Structures are given as structure tokens and as C-alpha cells.
Amino acid sequence: MSRIGKLPVILPAGVTVEVAADNTVSVKGPLGTLSQKVDSDIKVEVGTHTDAKSGKELAAVLVTRPTNQPRHRSLHGLYRALINNMVIGVSKGYEIKQELVGVGFKAEVKGNILEMGLGYSHDVAIMLPPEITATAVTEKKGNPILTLKSIDKQLVGQVAAKIRSLRKPEPYKGKGIKFVGEVIRRKAGKSASK
């Protein structure tokens, strides 16, 4: 049995899950609605789960697979994880912070367009999807911090990776776009000959 797949997805207060006839799972919560098409072999049902510590009945989503084939085993854990990500997204949301390290680097959000000065001869502009809200903060004598928020974990991660690919951190001075808290492996520069 998949250790991830057999875990029930506990639904927090205010979150509802519906499974359509074509095996599309819709998750509705205080922050919005997300849906995901699930493979027809995987069975998704909304039921209850008894908590081991408190003994309370909690609303939960259970994902089951028909056989132990490698394909079914891999899909079992995948769809359970995707449903769990949707439940967390519509109840709490996801946030990614990125830091622009470099002299003169700047970031500015105008509506859904993100403009950045990254040391190139021109400014770089990115059109953000409507599902993502971005804010850019530049503190005095500090690097600009870009914050991306969304209910869709996959989308916010993809956009953050695209932004980072515009100027990946280099290993000598650490200049570039990095995630807040990310550790960049540094290299020693050329040493002076004696």
C-alpha cells in the first residue's frame, strides 16, 4: 500500500469536496475553488475518518486504487497528494518569497505585470497569471523581496521558477534571484599568484 496514498485527506472547516461523474474532484474553500481530473482507475470518495488521538469523526477524502500494478501504485500517491495540495490551497493558500541580490536590482508590480531591473541593458517584464497576486518590497539598504501568493501550488511554483530562471544566482558573488532562505554554494575566486 502506498504510505502517502492510504492517508486520508482531512478537510478543515469551510472546505467542501465534490466528485463529479467523470472523476473530476472540485475543492471549494474560503479562498476559492480548484478542480483536478483524476484517472478513471483511481476511486475518490468523501467520507469520515476517526481521529486516533481525540476519537472525533472528521470529514475526509479517501483515495483508493483497484490493483497493486506499478501504474496504479504511482497514481494512488500522486492524486492523494494533489487533492491534499488543493485542500491546503483553498484553506490557507501558498506563498513563495524571492530575493533579488545585486547592485541596482529592482522589482515593481503594476497590476498583473512584474517589472524587474536585473542588471541587463533593458528591464524585464513578466505578465503574471490572474490567479497570482504579487508584491514587491524594497527596504532601505536591503535587497528587493518579491512575494507571490496563490491557491494553486503548482502554478505559483512554476511562476517562481520562471522568474528565478531570468537570473539564476551565480556561485562567486551570489548575484541573482534566489528563494528566501536558499543557500547558494559559493566558489572561491582566483587567488593572487605569489
C-alpha positions in Angstrom: 0.0 0.0 0.0 1.2 3.5 -0.8 2.1 5.2 2.5 1.0 8.6 1.1 -2.0 7.3 -0.8 -3.6 5.5 2.1 -3.6 8.5 4.3 -6.9 10.3 4.5 -7.1 14.0 3.5 -8.7 15.7 6.5 -11.0 18.6 5.5 -10.7 21.7 7.6 -13.8 23.8 8.5 -15.3 25.6 5.5 -13.8 23.3 2.8 -16.1 21.1 0.7 -15.1 18.4 -1.8 -17.3 17.2 -4.7 -16.5 14.3 -7.0 -18.3 14.5 -10.4 -19.3 11.6 -12.6 -16.3 12.0 -14.9 -14.0 11.7 -11.8 -13.2 15.4 -11.6 -12.6 16.5 -8.0 -13.7 20.0 -7.1 -12.5 21.6 -3.8 -14.2 24.7 -2.6 -13.0 26.8 0.3 -12.8 30.3 1.8 -10.0 31.4 -0.6 -11.5 30.0 -3.9 -12.2 26.8 -5.9 -9.8 24.4 -7.5 -10.6 21.3 -9.6 -8.5 18.3 -10.8 -9.3 15.5 -13.3 -8.5 12.1 -11.7 -7.6 9.0 -13.6 -10.7 6.8 -14.1 -9.0 3.8 -12.3 -8.5 5.7 -9.1 -11.5 5.9 -6.8 -12.0 9.2 -4.8 -14.8 9.3 -2.1 -15.7 11.8 0.5 -16.3 10.2 3.9 -15.4 10.4 7.6 -12.2 9.4 9.4 -11.9 8.8 13.1 -9.0 10.7 14.7 -6.8 8.3 16.7 -6.0 10.9 19.5 -9.3 12.6 20.1 -11.7 9.9 18.8 -13.7 12.5 16.9 -15.2 11.9 13.5 -13.7 14.2 10.9 -14.7 14.8 7.3 -12.1 13.4 5.0 -11.3 12.4 1.4 -10.2 8.8 0.8 -8.3 7.7 -2.3 -8.2 4.0 -3.2 -6.7 2.0 -6.1 -8.1 -1.2 -7.7 -4.9 -3.3 -8.0 -1.2 -3.3 -7.0 0.1 -2.7 -10.5 3.1 -0.2 -10.6 0.9 2.3 -12.6 -1.9 2.2 -10.0 0.5 2.4 -7.1 2.2 5.6 -8.6 -1.2 7.2 -9.4 -2.5 6.4 -5.9 0.0 8.6 -4.1 0.0 11.3 -6.8 -3.7 12.0 -6.7 -3.8 11.9 -2.9 -1.0 14.5 -2.8 -2.7 16.7 -5.5 -6.0 16.6 -3.6 -4.2 17.5 -0.3 -2.4 20.4 -2.0 -5.8 21.7 -3.3 -7.4 21.5 0.2 -4.4 23.4 1.7 -4.6 25.9 -1.1 -8.2 26.8 -0.7 -8.0 27.0 3.1 -4.6 28.6 3.7 -3.0 29.4 0.3 0.6 29.2 -0.8 3.3 31.9 -0.6 6.8 32.0 -2.2 9.3 34.7 -1.4 12.2 35.5 -3.7 15.1 37.9 -3.1 16.8 39.9 -5.8 20.6 40.0 -4.9 22.6 42.5 -6.9 23.6 46.2 -7.1 20.8 48.1 -8.7 18.4 45.2 -8.9 14.8 46.3 -8.5 11.3 44.9 -8.8 7.9 46.7 -9.2 4.4 45.3 -9.6 2.0 47.2 -11.8 -1.4 45.4 -11.9 -0.5 41.9 -13.2 2.8 42.9 -14.8 6.0 42.4 -12.9 8.9 44.7 -14.0 12.4 43.9 -12.8 15.8 45.5 -13.3 18.3 42.6 -13.3 21.5 44.3 -14.5 20.7 43.8 -18.2 20.7 46.7 -20.7 16.8 46.5 -20.5 14.2 45.9 -17.8 12.5 42.5 -17.9 8.7 42.5 -17.7 6.6 39.4 -17.0 2.8 39.1 -17.2 1.6 37.2 -14.2 -1.5 34.9 -14.3 -4.7 36.4 -12.8 -4.6 33.6 -10.1 -1.4 35.0 -8.6 -1.0 38.1 -6.5 2.5 39.6 -6.3 4.0 42.3 -4.1 7.5 43.8 -4.2 9.1 45.4 -1.1 12.4 47.2 -1.1 13.7 48.1 2.3 16.4 50.7 2.8 19.9 49.2 2.3 18.3 45.8 1.6 17.6 43.6 -1.3 14.1 43.7 -3.0 11.8 40.9 -1.8 9.2 39.6 -4.2 6.2 37.7 -2.7 4.0 35.5 -4.8 0.7 34.3 -3.4 -1.9 31.8 -4.9 -4.2 29.0 -4.0 -2.7 26.8 -6.7 0.7 25.3 -5.5 1.7 24.1 -9.0 1.1 27.4 -10.7 2.8 29.6 -8.0 5.8 27.2 -8.1 6.0 27.3 -11.9 5.9 31.1 -12.0 8.5 31.4 -9.2 10.8 29.0 -11.2 10.3 31.1 -14.4 11.2 34.3 -12.5 14.3 32.6 -11.0 15.4 31.4 -14.4 15.8 35.0 -15.6 18.9 35.5 -13.5 20.0 32.4 -11.6 22.3 33.0 -8.6 25.9 32.7 -9.6 28.4 30.9 -7.3 31.1 33.6 -6.9 29.2 36.7 -5.5 25.8 35.2 -5.2 24.2 37.7 -7.5 20.8 36.8 -9.0 17.3 35.8 -8.0 17.1 33.3 -5.1 14.4 32.0 -2.8 14.4 33.5 0.7 16.3 31.1 2.9 18.0 29.3 -0.1 21.7 28.6 0.5 23.9 29.2 -2.6 27.1 27.1 -2.8 29.9 29.5 -3.2 33.2 29.1 -5.1 36.5 30.7 -4.3 37.6 33.2 -6.9 41.0 33.3 -8.5 43.7 33.6 -5.8 46.6 36.0 -6.5 49.8 34.4 -7.6 52.8 34.8 -5.2 
